[in-house]
Every structure is written in structure tokens, then in C-alpha cells.
């Protein structure tokens, strides 16, 4: 996918997110939707069976499942997420994800300003 964000930070804009899940044969594909100071929105497409190993982030995150299903591990506890679910992740919470079907996630990350 393109490295340029789908939306410009200096102007209002619209981009489609509700289309069918992108056919990703293998791996994980990501696309920046919006990148601004303290805010990043990214669209992820996972092939069935693909996963991201456990990690943390300093950002607060909202993860919206747009299509498909996944097993999301939060602090060692697995939760099944399906299309329409919204997950809140506080900063530094260990988490991992495994796509159980083709999966599309919209991830919004907010980072507090540095003082």
C-alpha cells in the first residue's frame, strides 16, 4: 500500500473504510489514514492466521474491528473480537492479535504531548 496518509492533516477529508476486507493472501498490510502530532490512525488488513506477537505501546489506542474476527490477547487473557467491536487499550498494556479470518482493523493511537 501507499506510504502517504489517506487524509491530509491541514484539510477536512473523507476516505472510505466500509468496503470489503482487502484480500491479503499472506501477511499483514497497513495504510496510514491520518498522521498528526499526538495522533495516528492506521488501517490494517490481516490474512487469516496472521498474528502480531505480544508488544506494548506508549500510546493510548482504540481498535475498531471493521471486518472479520480475531483473538486479541490482553495481559495474557484472550478475547474474541468481531466486526463492530471497539477495544480500548491503555498505554503500556501488553497485547497481541491473531486473525481467525481475513481481518480489517482501524487503529487510532493518541500520544500525550511531551512536556
C-alpha positions in Angstrom: 0.0 0.0 0.0 1.0 3.6 -0.3 3.1 5.3 2.3 1.2 8.5 2.1 -1.7 9.0 4.5 -5.2 8.8 3.1 -6.2 12.1 4.8 -4.3 15.4 4.9 -3.8 17.0 8.3 -4.5 20.5 7.1 -7.9 20.0 5.5 -11.2 18.2 6.1 -11.5 15.0 4.1 -13.3 11.7 3.7 -11.9 8.3 2.9 -13.9 5.0 2.5 -13.4 2.4 5.3 -16.6 0.3 4.9 -15.7 -1.6 1.8 -15.0 -5.3 1.7 -12.0 -6.7 3.5 -8.9 -6.3 1.3 -7.8 -9.7 0.0 -4.5 -10.2 1.7 -3.1 -13.6 0.7 -0.3 -13.6 3.2 0.9 -11.4 6.0 -0.3 -8.0 7.3 -0.7 -4.8 5.2 -1.1 -1.4 6.8 -2.0 2.0 5.5 -1.7 5.4 7.3 -5.1 7.1 7.3 -4.1 10.2 9.3 -0.9 11.3 11.0 -0.8 14.4 13.1 1.1 15.5 16.3 -0.1 13.2 19.1 -2.5 11.2 16.8 -2.1 8.4 14.4 -4.9 6.4 12.6 -3.9 3.3 10.7 -5.9 0.7 8.7 -4.6 -2.9 9.0 -5.5 -5.9 6.8 -4.5 -9.3 8.1 -4.7 -12.6 6.2 -6.4 -15.4 8.1 -4.0 -16.9 10.6 -1.6 -14.0 10.7 -0.6 -12.5 14.0 1.3 -9.8 15.8 3.3 -11.1 18.8 2.9 -9.5 22.2 4.1 -5.9 22.5 3.3 -2.7 24.2 3.0 0.9 23.1 3.3 4.2 24.9 0.1 5.4 23.1 -3.5 5.0 24.2 -5.3 3.1 21.4 -8.8 2.4 20.2 -9.1 -0.6 17.9 -12.2 -1.0 15.8 -12.8 -4.3 14.0 -14.2 -3.3 10.6 -14.4 -6.8 9.1 -13.5 -10.4 10.2 -12.7 -11.9 13.6 -9.6 -12.1 15.7 -8.3 -13.3 19.0 -6.9 -10.4 21.0 -4.7 -11.2 23.9 -4.7 -8.6 26.7 -2.4 -9.2 29.6 -2.5 -12.9 28.9 -6.3 -13.1 28.6 -7.7 -14.0 25.1 -10.8 -12.2 23.9 -12.6 -12.9 20.6 -13.4 -9.7 18.7 -15.7 -9.5 15.7 -16.8 -6.8 13.2 -18.3 -3.8 15.0 -16.3 -4.3 18.3 -14.3 -1.4 19.7 -11.4 -2.2 22.1 -9.7 0.4 24.3 -6.0 -0.2 25.2 -4.4 1.9 27.9 -0.7 2.8 27.4 1.8 0.1 28.1 -0.7 -2.8 28.3 0.8 -6.0 26.8 -1.3 -7.2 23.9 -1.2 -9.4 20.8 -3.6 -10.2 18.0 -4.2 -13.3 15.8 -6.6 -13.1 12.8 -9.0 -16.0 12.8 -10.4 -14.9 9.4 -9.4 -12.2 7.0 -9.4 -9.1 9.2 -9.5 -5.4 8.9 -8.8 -3.2 11.9 -8.8 0.6 12.3 -6.4 1.6 15.0 -6.4 5.1 16.5 -3.4 6.0 18.7 -3.2 9.1 20.9 0.1 10.0 22.5 0.1 12.7 25.2 2.2 15.7 24.4 5.8 15.8 25.8 6.2 18.4 28.5 
